[in-house]
Amino acid sequence: MAPEAAAATTRSLRKGSLVKVKRQAYLASVELAASDADPPTYIFEGPGQILLLRGDAANVRWSLPVPDVWLPLTLLEAFRA
């Protein structure tokens, strides 16, 4: 994805947006090194809801009984049902 397209995508995400994690971007990110080597599938299937935005990161809540997580906006994409 071109940088302009990525910037437009992240700008379209706002508080309350339904999102999922981009699998290829996450698997190539430094966040994977700080997490479980086998990420849960629900983050890639979505939807999660953005609760807060701070800088270039979003606090995401999943519709499962799991903790909310902070993720860079570059790893998120809009969820389409």
Backbone as a printed PyTorch tensor [residue, N CA C, xyz], in Angstrom:
tensor([[[  0.8460,  -1.1730,   0.0000],
         [  0.0000,   0.0000,   0.0000],
         [  0.8910,   1.2340,   0.0000]],

        [[  0.5510,   2.1900,  -0.8170],
         [  1.3220,   3.4290,  -0.8980],
         [  1.1560,   4.2290,   0.3900]],

        [[  2.1600,   5.0300,   0.7560],
         [  2.0530,   5.8220,   1.9900],
         [  0.8330,   6.7370,   2.0170]],

        [[  0.4660,   7.2940,   0.8590],
         [ -0.6960,   8.1770,   0.8190],
         [ -1.9730,   7.3980,   1.1220]],

        [[ -2.0800,   6.1930,   0.5720],
         [ -3.2650,   5.3710,   0.8100],
         [ -3.3300,   4.9340,   2.2680]],

        [[ -2.1820,   4.5890,   2.8520],
         [ -2.1470,   4.1960,   4.2650],
         [ -2.5530,   5.3590,   5.1540]],

        [[ -2.0890,   6.5560,   4.8320],
         [ -2.4400,   7.7380,   5.6180],
         [ -3.9360,   8.0230,   5.5170]],

        [[ -4.5060,   7.8690,   4.3340],
         [ -5.9360,   8.1030,   4.1590],
         [ -6.7490,   7.0840,   4.9480]],

        [[ -6.2920,   5.8360,   4.9700],
         [ -6.9920,   4.7950,   5.7100],
         [ -6.9730,   5.0820,   7.1960]],

        [[ -5.8120,   5.4510,   7.7330],
         [ -5.7320,   5.7120,   9.1680],
         [ -6.4980,   6.9670,   9.5500]],

        [[ -6.5910,   7.9390,   8.6500],
         [ -7.3790,   9.1400,   8.9430],
         [ -8.8670,   8.8240,   8.9980]],

        [[ -9.3070,   7.7950,   8.2870],
         [-10.7250,   7.4600,   8.2780],
         [-11.1460,   6.7290,   9.5520]],

        [[-10.1870,   6.2440,  10.3260],
         [-10.5050,   5.5790,  11.5830],
         [-10.6670,   6.6240,  12.6770]],

        [[-11.7440,   6.4980,  13.4360],
         [-11.9810,   7.4380,  14.5350],
         [-12.6620,   6.6930,  15.6770]],

        [[-12.8530,   7.3900,  16.7750],
         [-13.4750,   6.7920,  17.9470],
         [-14.8150,   6.1710,  17.5620]],

        [[-15.0130,   4.9220,  17.9610],
         [-16.2440,   4.2110,  17.6410],
         [-16.1640,   3.3660,  16.3850]],

        [[-15.1110,   3.5330,  15.5800],
         [-14.9630,   2.7500,  14.3520],
         [-14.7740,   1.2740,  14.6750]],

        [[-15.3490,   0.4180,  13.8450],
         [-15.1250,  -1.0180,  13.9630],
         [-13.9190,  -1.3700,  13.1060]],

        [[-12.9910,  -2.1360,  13.6830],
         [-11.7280,  -2.4220,  13.0160],
         [-11.3290,  -3.8830,  13.1790]],

        [[-10.3490,  -4.2650,  12.3930],
         [ -9.6460,  -5.5320,  12.5740],
         [ -8.1790,  -5.2670,  12.2820]],

        [[ -7.3250,  -6.1970,  12.6880],
         [ -5.8850,  -6.0400,  12.5120],
         [ -5.4790,  -6.6020,  11.1530]],

        [[ -4.6240,  -5.8840,  10.4430],
         [ -4.0760,  -6.3590,   9.1720],
         [ -3.0610,  -7.4560,   9.4820]],

        [[ -3.3350,  -8.6660,   9.0300],
         [ -2.5000,  -9.8240,   9.3720],
         [ -1.0510,  -9.6490,   8.9240]],

        [[ -0.8130,  -9.3200,   7.6690],
         [  0.5600,  -9.2220,   7.1600],
         [  1.3280,  -8.0990,   7.8470]],

        [[  0.6700,  -6.9820,   8.0790],
         [  1.3360,  -5.8650,   8.7520],
         [  1.6990,  -6.2450,  10.1800]],

        [[  0.8010,  -6.9360,  10.8810],
         [  1.0630,  -7.3270,  12.2680],
         [  2.1980,  -8.3380,  12.3510]],

        [[  2.1950,  -9.3210,  11.4620],
         [  3.2220, -10.3640,  11.5000],
         [  4.6020,  -9.8200,  11.1600]],

        [[  4.6690,  -8.6770,  10.4870],
         [  5.9540,  -8.0600,  10.1480],
         [  6.3260,  -6.9360,  11.1130]],

        [[  5.5370,  -6.7290,  12.1650],
         [  5.7520,  -5.5840,  13.0550],
         [  6.5620,  -5.9470,  14.2930]],

        [[  7.0680,  -4.9180,  14.9600],
         [  7.7940,  -5.1270,  16.2160],
         [  6.8390,  -5.5000,  17.3440]],

        [[  5.5490,  -5.2070,  17.2010],
         [  4.5770,  -5.5620,  18.2270],
         [  4.5050,  -7.0760,  18.4070]],

        [[  4.7250,  -7.8280,  17.3390],
         [  4.6980,  -9.2830,  17.4340],
         [  5.8190,  -9.7890,  18.3280]],

        [[  6.9790,  -9.1520,  18.2690],
         [  8.1070,  -9.5750,  19.0990],
         [  7.8100,  -9.3760,  20.5820]],

        [[  6.9450,  -8.4290,  20.9140],
         [  6.6120,  -8.1520,  22.3120],
         [  5.3720,  -8.9170,  22.7700]],

        [[  4.8240,  -9.7450,  21.9040],
         [  3.5850, -10.4520,  22.2140],
         [  3.7730, -11.9500,  22.0320]],

        [[  2.6860, -12.6590,  22.1990],
         [  2.6710, -14.0980,  21.9770],
         [  3.0080, -14.3690,  20.5130]],

        [[  3.8480, -15.3660,  20.2720],
         [  4.2550, -15.6830,  18.8960],
         [  3.0810, -16.1750,  18.0520]],

        [[  2.0380, -16.6580,  18.6870],
         [  0.8530, -17.1420,  17.9850],
         [ -0.3230, -16.2240,  18.3430]],

        [[ -0.5240, -15.1450,  17.5760],
         [ -1.5780, -14.1850,  17.9340],
         [ -2.9690, -14.8100,  17.8120]],

        [[ -3.9150, -14.3500,  18.6190],
         [ -5.2750, -14.8950,  18.5520],
         [ -5.9560, -14.5100,  17.2410]],

        [[ -6.7480, -15.4090,  16.7150],
         [ -7.3860, -15.1750,  15.4190],
         [ -8.4350, -14.0680,  15.4640]],

        [[ -9.0370, -13.8350,  16.6320],
         [-10.1080, -12.8360,  16.6870],
         [ -9.6210, -11.4360,  16.3270]],

        [[ -8.3370, -11.1270,  16.5100],
         [ -7.8660,  -9.7800,  16.1670],
         [ -7.8430,  -9.5710,  14.6550]],

        [[ -7.6960, -10.6590,  13.8970],
         [ -7.6730, -10.5630,  12.4350],
         [ -9.0710, -10.6610,  11.8340]],

        [[ -9.9940, -11.2870,  12.5530],
         [-11.3520, -11.4580,  12.0530],
         [-12.2480, -10.2800,  12.4170]],

        [[-11.9770,  -9.6440,  13.5790],
         [-12.7400,  -8.4930,  14.0280],
         [-14.1580,  -8.8620,  14.4130]],

        [[-14.9860,  -7.9220,  14.7240],
         [-14.6370,  -6.5170,  14.8360],
         [-14.1990,  -6.1450,  16.2520]],

        [[-13.3110,  -5.2100,  16.2910],
         [-12.9620,  -4.5410,  17.5320],
         [-13.4410,  -3.1060,  17.3960]],

        [[-13.6530,  -2.4370,  18.4990],
         [-14.1220,  -1.0470,  18.4560],
         [-13.0630,  -0.1300,  19.0450]],

        [[-12.7840,   0.9600,  18.3380],
         [-11.8230,   1.9450,  18.8350],
         [-12.4760,   2.7390,  19.9620]],

        [[-11.8330,   2.6850,  21.1390],
         [-12.3340,   3.4230,  22.2980],
         [-11.6850,   4.7860,  22.4260]],

        [[-10.3670,   4.8450,  22.1940],
         [ -9.5930,   6.0760,  22.3370],
         [ -8.5690,   6.1710,  21.2310]],

        [[ -8.2360,   7.3890,  20.8620],
         [ -7.1440,   7.6490,  19.9230],
         [ -6.1510,   8.5740,  20.6010]],

        [[ -4.8780,   8.2100,  20.5520],
         [ -3.8090,   9.0550,  21.0930],
         [ -2.6640,   9.0260,  20.0990]],

        [[ -2.4060,  10.1490,  19.4630],
         [ -1.3280,  10.1970,  18.4810],
         [ -1.6040,   9.2330,  17.3470]],

        [[ -0.6880,   8.3040,  17.1240],
         [ -0.8500,   7.3370,  16.0370],
         [ -1.2330,   5.9580,  16.5600]],

        [[ -1.8850,   5.8940,  17.7280],
         [ -2.2960,   4.6200,  18.3180],
         [ -3.7690,   4.6660,  18.7090]],

        [[ -4.3730,   3.4740,  18.7470],
         [ -5.7780,   3.3570,  19.1210],
         [ -5.9290,   2.3060,  20.2080]],

        [[ -6.8300,   2.5670,  21.1400],
         [ -7.1850,   1.5980,  22.1620],
         [ -8.3860,   0.8410,  21.6250]],

        [[ -8.2380,  -0.4770,  21.4730],
         [ -9.2660,  -1.2930,  20.8310],
         [ -9.8700,  -2.2570,  21.8460]],

        [[-11.2000,  -2.3360,  21.8460],
         [-11.9280,  -3.3010,  22.6740],
         [-12.5620,  -4.3350,  21.7500]],

        [[-12.3520,  -5.6010,  22.0890],
         [-12.9200,  -6.7090,  21.3210],
         [-14.2300,  -7.1420,  21.9550]],

        [[-15.0710,  -7.8140,  21.1900],
         [-16.3730,  -8.2590,  21.7030],
         [-16.2470,  -9.6050,  22.4150]],

        [[-15.1160,  -9.8110,  23.0550],
         [-14.8370, -11.0090,  23.8430],
         [-14.3360, -10.5620,  25.2140]],

        [[-14.3850, -11.4280,  26.2050],
         [-13.8820, -11.0400,  27.5300],
         [-12.3520, -11.0820,  27.5920]],

        [[-11.7290, -10.1500,  26.8940],
         [-10.2670, -10.0220,  26.8650],
         [ -9.9120,  -8.5630,  27.1330]],

        [[ -8.6850,  -8.2880,  27.5770],
         [ -8.3020,  -6.8930,  27.8510],
         [ -8.2780,  -6.0370,  26.5820]],

        [[ -8.5290,  -4.7480,  26.7680],
         [ -8.3760,  -3.7850,  25.6740],
         [ -6.8900,  -3.6680,  25.3520]],

        [[ -6.5650,  -3.3470,  24.1050],
         [ -5.1590,  -3.2420,  23.6970],
         [ -4.9200,  -1.9350,  22.9500]],

        [[ -3.6850,  -1.4340,  23.0520],
         [ -3.2430,  -0.2790,  22.2650],
         [ -2.4930,  -0.8110,  21.0610]],

        [[ -2.8870,  -0.3710,  19.8740],
         [ -2.2310,  -0.7810,  18.6340],
         [ -1.9850,   0.4460,  17.7640]],

        [[ -0.8810,   0.4380,  17.0010],
         [ -0.6520,   1.5350,  16.0560],
         [ -1.7480,   1.5440,  14.9860]],

        [[ -2.1380,   2.7170,  14.5550],
         [ -3.1710,   2.8310,  13.5240],
         [ -2.7530,   2.1640,  12.2180]],

        [[ -1.4550,   2.0760,  11.9710],
         [ -0.9820,   1.4550,  10.7290],
         [ -1.2900,  -0.0360,  10.6780]],

        [[ -1.5860,  -0.6530,  11.8200],
         [ -1.9120,  -2.0810,  11.8510],
         [ -3.4070,  -2.3450,  11.7400]],

        [[ -4.2120,  -1.2880,  11.7390],
         [ -5.6650,  -1.4440,  11.7470],
         [ -6.2810,  -1.0890,  10.4030]],

        [[ -7.3890,  -1.7710,  10.1120],
         [ -8.1820,  -1.4370,   8.9320],
         [ -9.6520,  -1.4990,   9.3230]],

        [[-10.4710,  -0.8020,   8.5790],
         [-11.9050,  -0.7800,   8.8650],
         [-12.4890,  -2.1710,   8.6850]],

        [[-13.3860,  -2.5450,   9.5780],
         [-14.0740,  -3.8360,   9.5020],
         [-15.2710,  -3.6930,   8.5860]],

        [[-15.3890,  -4.6160,   7.6640],
         [-16.5280,  -4.6320,   6.7550],
         [-17.2440,  -5.9640,   6.9290]],

        [[-18.5070,  -5.8970,   7.3270],
         [-19.2810,  -7.1140,   7.6100],
         [-19.6470,  -7.8580,   6.3530]]])
